[in-house]
């Protein structure tokens, strides 16, 4: 079968590899679609070289069909439509013992710390597999994982109906956070520097600000009657956005840091102090977030077709990364069925 491998030096190689037999306690999934995301770009840029074992089969946003089940596995049968919550925790560290298994101190993030979904046949522990509704298209279901990120972020920010929410960054996760927050009853504005993305976000019915042409703090103050936003999500990963995010929040408002920052960023702690702000991190998701994400996709709340820019075969994985890196795409899916190689 063909696999897509990060091999360092900003390179993706397509390699032949024999499928591994399904082991005890495992489910073998015939992967249908795998999404490429910002975390994968961080891998490509070398920011996670300390974690990945090269050559590394990456990919953690996926959908597929059960091909086989290992000894001792119950509840799954060949043909079941599934996705994977790619978190494997040890259950023994202080975070796990405190009930925070999703951010285990020794977390194995499947697709980063261990082989991921950019391979036709993928063996995973049965405990990380979730069932998909039969009516949910498999290309749309490849968005369950990023949607779960957004569900977790909105839940972490305690967004309520009637809240004023600012989302800084109009990429896929920013759009998903905005969508989930709006579905929760919040009023939402998205801040985005790229003109193409601003157009795409506006077409989804959101108010969009260009921070290079608009004083975003003054705009938010007018929007909120000079109070400030209830919740601000920093999703862009830009240093200027982090520094400016605290200026947008109301007294005792919340700033949720969602983006992966490969290096420390300046933060306006004077503003945090002065307005008694909450500054929160939001990382990955819990199982309840995954289950809610599946519901939102199945109900048509998530604009899946608008988010999926293109679908490419595995042989074009490097080109898919290039599309995302250049900003030409919102979300690119790799179609693992397109090669006709299922062995």
N, C-alpha and C positions, 0 to 999 in steps of 0.2 A: 504494500500500500504506500501511497505518497504521504509524506509528512512535511510540515513547514517548520524549520528550525532557525532560531536565532543563534548565530555563530560568532558574535562579537563584531567589532569594527563596523557597526551600522549595517550589518548584512543579514539577509534572510536566505537560507538555502532550502531548496526542495530536494528531499532525499527519499529513497526507497527504504522501507523497513518492513520486516515480517511482523504481522500482528502477533501479540502475545496471547496465549490461551487465558481464558477467564479463570481467575482464582477463586478459592473459597471465600464467601462473603462479598463477592464482587458482582457487579452488573457490567456486561459488555454492551456499549452503546454504539450503534451505527450512526455516526454524527451526520446530521443534515446540513446545518449552518453554524458557522462560528463568526462572531463579530469581532472586529478590531477596534480597540479603544485607546484612550489616552494613557492608561497604564502600560499597554503594549508598546506605545511610543516611547515611554520612559525606559522600557527594556531595550528597545532598539537603540536609544541614545546612550546606552551604557550605564544609566543611573542605578540599575539593579544588578550589576555584574557580580556584586558580592553575594547575591542570593541565588542566581540561576547557575545551573550546571550545564555548560555548553558541550555539545549542541543541545539546545533547549527547545523542545516542542512547546510552544506557547499557546495562548488562547484560553479564555475562561467564560466568555459569553456564548452560549450554545443552545442548540436544540437537537433532538435526534430520536431514534427509535431503538428500543431494546432489541439486541441481536441474540443475546444468550445470558443466562444467569449461572452463577457459580454455586458450588455446594453450600447448603445451609441458607440460601437466600429464598425468602418467601414473599409473596405479594407482588412479584413482577413476572411478566411473561413476555416472550418475544412478540414484537409488534406494538408494545405499549409506547406511547409518545411521552417523552421525558425531557427534563432539563436537569442541570446539576448546580447545586449551591457549592461553590468550589472552596470550602473551608474545612480544614481538618485540624481539630484542636486536640491537645494532649489530655485535657481533663484533670490535670494535676497541679498546674501552676496557680499562683495566687489569683490571677484574673479569672481563670476557669472556676476555681473554688468559690469565688465571689459571685458567680452567675454570669460572667461576661465572657463566655466561651468564644464568641465571634471575634474577640480581640485578644485571644490567647497569647501569652507572652512567648510561646514557642510555635506560633501558628504556621501550619503548612498551607499556604495559599496555592491551591492546585492551578496549574497553568503558569505559575511563577517559580515557586519552590519545588515543584514536581511537574511531570509532564502534563500538558494541557490538551485542548480539544482540536488543535489543527492536525488531526489525523483521522482517517476514515473509521477505524475501530478503536475505541477508547475504553479501557477498563478502569472502573472507579468503585470505591466501596459503596455498598448498597445504601448506606445511611445518608449519603449526600445527594441521592436521586429524588426528584420530585416529579409527580405525575402532571401531565398537561391535559387540558380538556381536548377531546377529540376534534372539536370544531375550530380550535385555534391553529391558524396556519403556522407551519414550522419556521418560515422565515420571520414572521412576527414574533414567534416564541423565542427567537434568539435575542430578543430585547428584554427578556425577563430579568436577567442579572443587572443590567444598568437601571432598569425600572426599580428593582429592589433597592439599589443604592439611593435613588430619589425618595422612595417611600421611607427608608430609614432616616435620611437627612431631614425630611419634613417632620417626621415623628420626633426626631432629636431636637428640632427647633420648636416643638410644641405649637405648631401653626394651628390657629383656630379660625373659624368662620368670622369674616369681617376684618381680619388682620390685614395690615399693609405689609407686603412682602417685596423685597428687592432681591433679585437674582443677578449677581455680577458674573457675566459669562454666558453667551448664548450658544454654546456647543451642545452636544447631545445630553450630557448630564444636566446642564443648566436648563434646557428645554424640558426635560423630564421633571426636574424639581418644580419648575414653573407650572407644569401641567398638573402634577399631584397637588401642589399648594392651591391652585385654582379650583380643582375638584373638591378640595376641603372647604371651599367657601371664601378663600382669601382673595383680596385684590392684589394683582401682581404686576410689577414692572421689571423688564429685563434690561440690563446694561451690557452693551456689546460694541466693540470697536470696529469689527469687520462689517463692511457694507452688505456683502452677500448674506452673511448670517443674520444681520438685522432684517433684511427683506424676508428671509425664510421664517424668522420668529414672528414678524408682524403678520404674515399670512396665516399663522395659527391663532390670531386674534389677540396677541399680547401687545401692550404698550412697550415700546422699545426706545431706549435712549442711546445716543452716540456721545460718550463721555468726552470726546475730543471737540465736540461742537456745542455741548450743553453743560452748564454748571449743574452737575447731578445733585449736589447737596441742596442747592437752592430749589431745584425742581422737586425733590422729595419733600422738602419743607412745605412748599406750596400744596403738594398733593395730600399731605397729612395735617394741614392746618398748623404748621410749624411745630408739630410734635416729633416727627421722625418715624422711621419704619419700625414696626413691631419686630420683624425678623429680617436679617440680611444674610444671604448665602454668598460666600466667596467661592466661586467655582472656576475662576479664570486662571489661577495660578500665577498671576502677574504681581510683582512687588508693589506697584502703584495701587493696585486694587486692594491689596491687604491694608496698606497704609490709609486708604481712603474709606474703607468699609465702616470703621467705627464712627465716622462723621455722619453716616446715614441713619443710625439707629436712635430710637427714642430713649428717654430716661428709663432705665431698667429694661431696655430692649436686648435682643439677642443677636450675636454675630456667630454664624456657623461656618467653620472653615471646612470646606469639602475638597478643594483641589489638593493634589499631591505637590508639595513644595520640596524640591530636591536640596534646598539649602535654606538656612534661617532667613526670615524676613523681618524688616522693621514693623513694629506695631505701635499705634498711638495709645500708650498706656495712660497718658494723662486724660484722654477722652474716656477710656474704660473706667478710670477712677471717678471722673467728674459726673458721669451719667450712671454710674453703678451698672455698667453693662455686663452681660454674660458673654464670655468668649468660649465657644464650644468647638471641639473637634468632632467630626463625623466620619467614621471609617467603616467600610463594608456594610454589613447587614446581619439581621437575625432571620431565623426560619420564618417567623411570622411576616417579615417584610417580603420574603420571596413569595409566600402564599398570597399576600395582598397584591403583589406585582402581577402574578398570574391572573388574578381576578380582574384587575384593571385592563390588562391586554385583552382578555376574553370578552370584556364588556365594551370594548372599543373606545375606552377613555383615552388611551395612549395613541397618538397620531403616528402609528408605525410606518405607514407608507411614506409620510412626509419626512420621517427621520432616516429611512434607508435610502441613501443616495444611489448605491449601485451594488450589484452582486457579481463576484468574480470567482472563477475556479481556483483551486489551491495552487495551480501553477503560476497564478498571477498575484500571489500573496505579497511579494515585494512591491508590486505596483499599487496594491491596496494601501500599504503603509505610506507610499509616496503621496497618494491622493490625500490621506489624512494629514500628513506632515505639511503639505502645501496649503491646507485650508480649503481645498477644492471639494471636500466631501464632508457630510455630517456623520454618516455611519456607513461603513462598507462591510458587507457580509461576504464570507468565503463559503461558497457552495461546495461542500465535500462530496456531493453526488455528481458534480459536473464532469469529473474525469472519467466516470464509468468504472473506476477502480475501487471495488469494495472488498478486495482480498488483501 
